[in-house]
């Protein structure tokens, strides 16, 4: 199974360095020199040649990308690594995105709100995108106050949304 560890961003300079939106809590190991990372959209394998932090952005030079033109071809694409789903996380409050997708979402009164469609990384916290029963999308900050329970085993999430969050004006038509 593949796990997303980053999204390729803009080129930096003319020699093939590229900014990466980090989506892992362990960038030093995931993007270590010599690490093999796959571009999700085309299965291209990339080898990390160098990394450095610049103004809170991770810049990576891959062996297979030699210039700005090559960077433009992969810009916006996701980086994934192979992951064994049986490898458990150490904490009860840590989850991989793939573990949350398709979990049923209920409120604290056990009323079904929808299904987790997507998890969006954020600077402060992740957002859980819930596809509601009436085919709308609602984004919920993934914080303990609003999402007090995640039960991977039973494929269930319990949310304590503030009044109005799942109302029509706060939802968007699902894509």
The 8 nearest C-alpha neighbors of each residue, nearest first, counted from 0:
[[1, 82, 81, 83, 2, 84, 80, 97],
 [0, 2, 81, 80, 82, 79, 3, 39],
 [3, 1, 79, 80, 82, 4, 81, 0],
 [2, 4, 79, 78, 5, 77, 1, 80],
 [5, 3, 22, 23, 79, 78, 21, 2],
 [6, 4, 21, 22, 78, 20, 3, 77],
 [5, 7, 77, 20, 19, 76, 78, 75],
 [8, 6, 19, 75, 74, 76, 77, 18],
 [9, 7, 18, 74, 19, 75, 17, 6],
 [8, 10, 18, 17, 74, 11, 7, 70],
 [9, 11, 17, 16, 70, 67, 12, 18],
 [12, 10, 16, 17, 9, 18, 13, 15],
 [11, 13, 14, 10, 16, 15, 67, 17],
 [12, 14, 67, 66, 15, 11, 16, 10],
 [15, 13, 66, 65, 12, 16, 67, 11],
 [16, 14, 66, 65, 67, 64, 13, 70],
 [15, 17, 60, 11, 59, 10, 14, 58],
 [18, 16, 10, 11, 58, 59, 9, 15],
 [19, 17, 58, 8, 9, 57, 7, 10],
 [18, 20, 7, 8, 57, 6, 21, 58],
 [19, 21, 6, 5, 7, 22, 8, 18],
 [20, 22, 5, 19, 23, 4, 6, 26],
 [23, 21, 4, 5, 20, 3, 24, 120],
 [22, 24, 4, 25, 21, 26, 5, 29],
 [23, 25, 26, 22, 21, 4, 27, 29],
 [24, 26, 23, 27, 28, 29, 30, 22],
 [27, 25, 29, 28, 30, 23, 24, 21],
 [28, 26, 25, 30, 31, 29, 24, 50],
 [29, 27, 31, 26, 30, 25, 34, 32],
 [28, 30, 26, 31, 27, 25, 34, 4],
 [31, 29, 28, 26, 27, 34, 47, 32],
 [32, 30, 28, 34, 27, 29, 33, 47],
 [33, 31, 47, 48, 34, 49, 30, 50],
 [32, 34, 47, 46, 31, 48, 35, 30],
 [35, 33, 47, 31, 32, 46, 30, 36],
 [34, 36, 46, 45, 33, 44, 47, 37],
 [37, 35, 45, 80, 44, 79, 78, 46],
 [36, 38, 44, 79, 43, 78, 42, 39],
 [37, 39, 78, 42, 43, 40, 77, 41],
 [40, 38, 42, 77, 41, 78, 37, 79],
 [39, 41, 38, 42, 76, 77, 43, 78],
 [40, 42, 43, 39, 38, 37, 44, 76],
 [43, 41, 38, 39, 37, 40, 44, 79],
 [44, 42, 38, 41, 37, 45, 39, 40],
 [43, 45, 37, 36, 42, 38, 35, 46],
 [46, 44, 36, 35, 37, 63, 61, 43],
 [45, 47, 35, 61, 62, 34, 33, 48],
 [46, 48, 61, 32, 33, 34, 49, 60],
 [47, 49, 61, 32, 60, 62, 33, 46],
 [50, 48, 60, 59, 32, 47, 61, 51],
 [51, 49, 59, 58, 60, 57, 52, 48],
 [52, 50, 58, 57, 53, 59, 49, 56],
 [51, 53, 57, 56, 58, 55, 54, 50],
 [52, 54, 56, 55, 57, 51, 58, 18],
 [53, 55, 56, 52, 57, 58, 51, 18],
 [56, 54, 53, 52, 57, 58, 51, 20],
 [57, 55, 53, 54, 52, 58, 18, 19],
 [56, 58, 52, 19, 18, 51, 53, 59],
 [59, 57, 18, 51, 17, 50, 52, 19],
 [60, 58, 50, 17, 16, 49, 61, 18],
 [59, 61, 16, 49, 48, 15, 47, 50],
 [62, 60, 47, 48, 64, 46, 63, 45],
 [61, 63, 48, 46, 64, 47, 60, 45],
 [64, 62, 61, 45, 65, 46, 44, 60],
 [65, 63, 61, 15, 69, 62, 66, 70],
 [64, 66, 15, 14, 63, 69, 62, 67],
 [67, 65, 15, 14, 68, 69, 13, 64],
 [66, 68, 70, 13, 15, 69, 10, 14],
 [69, 67, 71, 70, 66, 72, 15, 65],
 [68, 70, 72, 71, 67, 66, 64, 65],
 [71, 69, 67, 72, 68, 73, 10, 15],
 [70, 72, 74, 68, 69, 73, 67, 10],
 [73, 71, 69, 70, 74, 68, 75, 67],
 [74, 72, 70, 71, 76, 75, 7, 69],
 [73, 75, 71, 7, 8, 76, 72, 70],
 [76, 74, 7, 8, 6, 73, 77, 9],
 [75, 77, 7, 74, 6, 73, 40, 38],
 [78, 76, 6, 39, 38, 5, 7, 79],
 [77, 79, 38, 5, 37, 3, 4, 6],
 [80, 78, 3, 2, 37, 4, 1, 39],
 [79, 81, 1, 2, 36, 37, 82, 3],
 [80, 82, 1, 0, 2, 79, 83, 36],
 [83, 81, 0, 1, 84, 2, 80, 86],
 [82, 84, 85, 86, 0, 81, 1, 87],
 [85, 83, 86, 82, 0, 87, 98, 1],
 [84, 86, 83, 87, 82, 88, 0, 98],
 [87, 85, 84, 83, 88, 82, 89, 95],
 [88, 86, 85, 89, 84, 90, 94, 83],
 [87, 89, 90, 93, 86, 94, 91, 95],
 [88, 90, 87, 91, 93, 92, 86, 94],
 [91, 89, 92, 93, 88, 94, 87, 95],
 [90, 92, 93, 89, 88, 94, 149, 150],
 [93, 91, 90, 94, 149, 89, 88, 143],
 [94, 92, 90, 91, 88, 95, 89, 87],
 [95, 93, 96, 98, 92, 88, 99, 91],
 [94, 96, 98, 97, 99, 93, 2, 88],
 [95, 97, 98, 99, 118, 94, 100, 117],
 [96, 98, 100, 99, 95, 2, 94, 101],
 [99, 97, 95, 96, 100, 94, 151, 102],
 [100, 98, 96, 97, 102, 101, 115, 95],
 [99, 101, 115, 97, 116, 102, 98, 117],
 [102, 100, 115, 114, 116, 103, 99, 154],
 [103, 101, 154, 155, 115, 114, 100, 99],
 [102, 104, 114, 155, 113, 156, 154, 101],
 [103, 105, 156, 113, 114, 112, 157, 111],
 [106, 104, 111, 157, 112, 110, 109, 158],
 [105, 107, 158, 109, 108, 157, 110, 159],
 [106, 108, 109, 159, 157, 158, 105, 110],
 [109, 107, 106, 110, 105, 111, 159, 157],
 [110, 108, 106, 107, 105, 111, 157, 112],
 [111, 109, 105, 106, 108, 112, 107, 104],
 [110, 112, 105, 113, 104, 109, 106, 103],
 [113, 111, 105, 104, 131, 110, 132, 106],
 [114, 112, 131, 104, 132, 130, 111, 103],
 [113, 115, 103, 130, 104, 129, 101, 102],
 [116, 114, 129, 101, 100, 102, 128, 117],
 [115, 117, 129, 128, 100, 130, 101, 114],
 [118, 116, 128, 115, 100, 127, 119, 129],
 [117, 119, 127, 126, 128, 96, 120, 125],
 [118, 120, 126, 125, 121, 127, 117, 128],
 [121, 119, 125, 126, 118, 124, 22, 122],
 [122, 120, 125, 124, 123, 119, 126, 140],
 [121, 123, 124, 120, 125, 126, 119, 21],
 [122, 124, 121, 125, 120, 140, 126, 141],
 [125, 123, 121, 122, 141, 126, 140, 120],
 [124, 126, 120, 121, 141, 119, 140, 127],
 [127, 125, 140, 119, 141, 139, 118, 138],
 [126, 128, 118, 139, 138, 141, 117, 129],
 [127, 129, 138, 117, 116, 137, 115, 118],
 [130, 128, 115, 137, 114, 136, 116, 131],
 [129, 131, 136, 114, 113, 135, 116, 134],
 [132, 130, 113, 135, 134, 133, 112, 129],
 [131, 133, 113, 134, 112, 130, 135, 111],
 [134, 132, 131, 135, 130, 113, 172, 136],
 [135, 133, 131, 132, 173, 130, 172, 136],
 [136, 134, 172, 173, 131, 171, 130, 170],
 [137, 135, 130, 171, 170, 173, 129, 172],
 [136, 138, 170, 129, 128, 139, 165, 130],
 [139, 137, 128, 127, 126, 129, 136, 140],
 [138, 140, 127, 126, 141, 128, 137, 129],
 [141, 139, 126, 142, 125, 127, 124, 138],
 [142, 140, 126, 125, 127, 146, 139, 124],
 [141, 143, 144, 145, 140, 146, 124, 147],
 [142, 144, 147, 146, 145, 141, 148, 92],
 [143, 145, 142, 146, 147, 159, 158, 160],
 [146, 144, 159, 160, 143, 158, 142, 147],
 [147, 145, 158, 143, 148, 142, 144, 157],
 [146, 148, 143, 144, 145, 158, 157, 149],
 [149, 147, 157, 146, 156, 150, 158, 143],
 [148, 150, 156, 151, 155, 157, 147, 146],
 [151, 149, 155, 152, 153, 154, 156, 148],
 [150, 152, 154, 153, 149, 155, 98, 99],
 [151, 153, 150, 154, 155, 149, 98, 102],
 [152, 154, 155, 151, 150, 102, 156, 149],
 [155, 153, 151, 102, 152, 150, 103, 156],
 [154, 156, 103, 150, 102, 153, 104, 149],
 [157, 155, 149, 104, 148, 150, 103, 105],
 [158, 156, 105, 148, 106, 104, 146, 107],
 [159, 157, 146, 106, 145, 160, 105, 147],
 [158, 160, 145, 106, 107, 146, 161, 157],
 [161, 159, 145, 158, 164, 162, 106, 165],
 [160, 162, 164, 163, 159, 145, 165, 158],
 [163, 161, 164, 160, 165, 166, 159, 169],
 [162, 164, 166, 165, 161, 169, 160, 167],
 [165, 163, 166, 162, 161, 169, 160, 137],
 [164, 166, 163, 169, 137, 170, 167, 160],
 [167, 165, 163, 164, 169, 168, 170, 162],
 [166, 168, 170, 169, 165, 171, 135, 163],
 [169, 167, 170, 166, 171, 165, 163, 164],
 [170, 168, 167, 166, 164, 165, 137, 171],
 [169, 171, 137, 136, 167, 168, 135, 165],
 [172, 170, 136, 135, 173, 137, 169, 168],
 [171, 173, 135, 136, 174, 134, 170, 133],
 [174, 172, 135, 136, 134, 171, 130, 131],
 [173, 172, 136, 135, 171, 134, 130, 116]]
